[in-house]
Amino acid sequence: MNCDSTKPNMSRREWLKLGSCGFGSVALAGMTANQSHAGPQTPRMPHFAPKAKRMIFLFMNGGPSQQDLLDYKPRLYQDGGKTGQNKQTLLSPLWDFTQHGESGLWISELLPHLAKQADRLCVINSMQTDSRAHPLAIPQLHTGSFQFVRPSLGAWVLYGLGSPNQNLPGYVTVKPTRTFGGPSNYGNAFLPSAYQATRVGWEGRPVKDATIKHLTSTEVVPGVAKGILDFTQSMNRRLLQRSGQNPDVQGVIDSLSLSSNMQKSIPQVMDLAKESKETLDLYGIGGELTDDFGRQCLMARQLVEAGVRFVELANSGWDQHSSLDTTLPKRCKEVDQPIAALLIDLERRGLLDDTLVFWGGEFGRQPETQILSGKVALGRDHNAKGYTIWMAGGGVRGGLAYGSTDELGYEAVVDKVHLHDLHATMLHLLGLDHKRLTYRYGGRDFRLTDIHGEVVKDIIA
Amino acid sequence: MRNTLLISWSAWLILLAAAAANGQEKKLDPAGVELFEKHIRPVLVEKCYSCHSKSAEMLEGGLELDSSMGLIRGGESGPIVDLENVDSSLLLRMLRHEEDVEKMPPEEKLDDEVIRAFEKWVSMGLPDPRDKSAPTTKELQEEERLQHWAFLPPKITPPPTVKNADWPRSAIDSFILAKIEAKGLQPVADASRATLVRRLYFDLIGLPPSPQQVKLFVEDPAPDAVAKLVDHLLASPRYGERWGRHWLDVVRYAESSGREFNFTYPHAWPYRDYVVDAFNADKSYDRFVCEQIAGDLLPDEPYGSAEDREARLVATSMLSFGTKRHNSGGMAYRMEIVDDQIDVTCRAILGITVACAKCHDHKFDPIPTKDYYALAGIFLSTEPLYGTIRQKYSNNPTELIPIGPNAAEMHAAAEEYEKIIDGVKKPWDAKKAELTKAEEAKKAAEKKKTDAEKAVAEAKEGDAAPAEALKKVVAELAAANSQIAKFKAEATPLEAAVKELEKSRPPRPPYAMSARDRANPADTKVAVRGDINQPGDVAPRGFLVAFSTPDVPAIDPKQSGRLQLAKWMTSQHNPLPARVVVNRIWHHLFGRGIVESVDNFGLMGTMPSHPKLLDTLAVEFMQDGWSIKRTIRKIVLSRTYQLSCATNEKNQNVDPENRLLWCATPRRLPVEIIRDAILAVSGQLDIKPPTGSPVTALGDQMVRGIDVKKLQPPSNHRSIYLPVVRDYAPDMFDRFDFPSSSLVSGKRAVTNVPSQALFLRNSEFVTQQANHAARRLLADKAAADDAARVDLAMRWAFSRAPTDEERQDALKLLEPILKAKAEIKDRDASAWATLFQSLFATAEFRYLVDIKSP
């Protein structure tokens, strides 16, 4: 792919021929809008037939404890209390694991709703990343690098594929963190700014009150918005004629009409009122602990259904150095039901097959007890050498536990998957070759995976 | 082990050199030659040459095996044979597919028999009959790379002759026309005066011309009207605010450290003012560059005033406001800063990417790893001064320099005063500590008392001990209470004294970032494959060997070498700096550089569309005192710059992208200028440069803890003065292609996306400015009726009157509001505000297009 990002390498018709399903009427309107000018978000041909057409990235900020959630370690139950290899006391998992689904995936009792989706989950227990410090690991998860300022995964995907619905932003991030890289975790770096995420809300504030900026008009006189726009466009069309059909003027005209469409579509898409009570209940909206993440998950479904290419949701507080016994169950309660609902809802709308859902943190945790200020705390320290993530939908093999850590969960030992490999695999599932998705900046072709990354073929359905 | 490798390698080279000098090669052992021909050469050809020879698409690992020299020299990680410890030779270990080395060939392990042959061959001392005098692949490549156009000295070429000899107004025009004519085309018509005046105002000072200014120029009968206008604009202080911003993009100027922690840089802004001033003063570009690299080391002559000296120190901030990972420390931290400094200076000034050479010889450009560390030694011998304080996640604070009138005295007084405060604070802190201790004792005594009381209540009759114990505890408690009272009494006046002192702190001067030499400048060692834990050869401090310049003195070992680096970077003999900056100017005036990849003139960069023109401009630039203003003047006075945006089917078919410059391409204004133009139209623009930056008041803290609104407080100053906090650019900037302030960027993206339209239609900023513009319009006595108001509004926004149709349409938009019976607050102003909102969102407001008549 060359760096001339504004030129699509396929026509809209070709893209439509590739097939898409499940889009609502708004989406279709967006996809068939009369666009004579190719914008940065115009759909582009993937490198090969994709398994997934869109992605939902569920970021569990802090590093979820795999030994207590998804990486079943019988030995750790037995050895709890003994001294571990790092000279601290081994901490038995505090919760029971049982097998679920036909696949018999081991899942902790903390995730009862997700457990019912076991056969849809492709769990990777052998993840590795390069840093065990949040400030470095979070940017690396999002951009592939903690050494340099690089575009985020979503920006790469949008640059590579464009987005199906021109009436909606192609890349949305909900409640992102301001810490550890902050906005650069959903930024565009050297890619054109059109590839940065549109932000909804901030970490720590209820999503209920969050909005997308500048969507509602601040018109001085009510009801004249259309008149203002019509006049602007008539000025533009005259200039277009005068300037010999200048493509940039056409670009302005298109962007203005799209902005109007966006104003109409976004509230329609992100509308809770049109969802049934059953759906709201499914996501746990209204529930004491589940309301916020339930709303986020429903929003993600609404957005991808309407043709947004990439959505990231975030939930914070997975950094259990202490109070593992109380805060981890709380975090799980917050996300378990909403995430299960998201999978169910995507499935019944026929979207799960080609929507890649990712769940994970920036790293995982240690099998040993945390020592904080010289005292034993009920918690676990960071672990970059072995941790767990899962994916679902979008061409991954469900009901699979891939790779493994050693008997206690210190380190991945079988079928190790480095974060670069995960990124390569995600792009692959989206129809993009991570080695060919490049952008020339400062005399060099850059890519998400730098010089690394192997696609993990074994997890692909 | 590395040492022996190096020794044996150098020994070999000496041996070879000696042999070559004697004009006779050491006679090769025939058995060795036979071994080579029979068992080694065929394997090299079949298994290795595809990646390690002339026929390789890319020389992998920098290792060439098709010559004996290449084989002896080794690859990026050093020599591959060790004649003293044959068995541990990297070559053999790789062939044997040992654990900790790269396995070669990668796909298959050679037969044991073959490996044994290699072992024998190495132990025999690498007998190799191949011609040693022929250049190796690398040498050939180097030679070829050095012939790259941008690495050869630029030359002046006389302008070519053209058929239409009347057309050119200057040499630039002849170069341009010759290429247009060569394609059988003609340039389009000249731009109208009305088009030109708007183009020049925006290009040179970044503000729209007022209707009076338009009139003045359009009606000026003088034959040199354009030149007069250009000179007038270049002399305006607004020029530096327009052109200085381009430089800030290139040097990734920002007021916070970015990266994962992102601390504020409260004292970065003086550099911004330095750049604006330098552009306004038309500081010669070579001087400008030298000051930023080595301002602290430059002699006072010929600029010896206190202001000059201070400006030079501020200039070196460029080395200090890069992104930083404040939480790390030691050599890794320092090296990251150095990497950034090398990257920014080489790309900004020389238009080449040197960063690749950190880990391996540059794959495309003639830059070996050793050069990288020669530069690194210079910057490692330099201490960047960026400030910040020691706090959580910030482990590496540095000093700053006080600036402004009486800076040193004020700084000294403030520091002295802090010492006085500390003098009182210390006993107060000691008292507080004692108080805390006493309070803890009291708490303990209270607990003991409760226990003792319980014991007394539960005591068996006749047992006096608990009562005794209680008495003791009560006494203990009383003692603690009296201690507390005493310490409190002693602490109170101390506290009051501290508070009193703190109230009347003397004012501090402003501060700035800077850089200076470290106490012990030194060379550094090559970090093998970029790993600082793997030191290789010492790389004496120096510059890129491919671009040697005869006029640069050797580095003074007692200095960092920045002064000489600066001289080398701006030497008349360095083929790059003048080309790069002239091309940057061209890029901003035409929307595309003669070299499109403005930050990369290396082999991976794009070829120039008009190489001879670029070179001529570059040489003239150097001869003319490296003056940016005069170069801009020369370009904007060319007929080429002054073409209209008209199109022409024939030209369009032959050259649809207008590389030949047969017309002017309509250009989108940068975001700063769109914002400034809105403020100019609304009459709200505060043209006076502000003092300092709002970031200063935020102090030293992590950006994430600061309310987003405080990072971008409302401002009516020109956009260049808005705070540049990494990752928190103003909303409008994010939407209109403001580049990442963490990265070098000489060229901004230009996109048309709906979020821009949403901003212009719905943001509070645009709505407010539309309201201001409406009030300004209604207050203007020159426009007496609605039609005249529409005219004036359009003149403000577009530098032209509306057409009849446009006027009618505008009135139609306004009519229902102006005549509305319903209650509308500030009806008239609201009506006209809607018109301005509409105008701000048009393409014409943000693109430089043709204007038929003013």
Interface residues (C-beta under 8 A of the other chain):
Chain A: S5 T6 H37 G39 P40 Q41 A133 P135 L136 I138 P139 F146 Q147 V149 Q166 P169 R178 T179 F180 G181 G182 P183 S184 G187 N188 A189 F190 P192 S193 A194 Q196 T198 K213 H214 L215 T216 S217 T218 E219 V220 V221 V224 A225 G227 I228 L229 D230 F231 T232 S234 M235 N236 R238 L239 L240 R242 S243 G244 N246 D248 V249 G251 V252 I253 D254 S255 L256 L258 S259 N261 M262 Q263 R440 Y441 G442 G443 R444
Chain B: G258 R259 E260 F261 N262 T323 N327 E336 D343 R347 I352 T353 A355 C356 F364 D365 Y393 S597 D599 N600 G602 M604 G605 C645 A646 T647 P666 R668 V703 R704 D727 Y728 D731 D734 R735 F736 D737 F738 S740 S742 L743 V744 S745 A749 V750 T751 N752 V753 P754 S755 Q756 A757 L758 F759 R761 N762 S763 E764 T767 A770 N771 T803 E805 E806 D809 A810 L813 P816 I817 I824 S830 A831 A833 T834 L835 Q837 S838 L839 A841 T842 A843 E844 R846 Y847 V849 D850
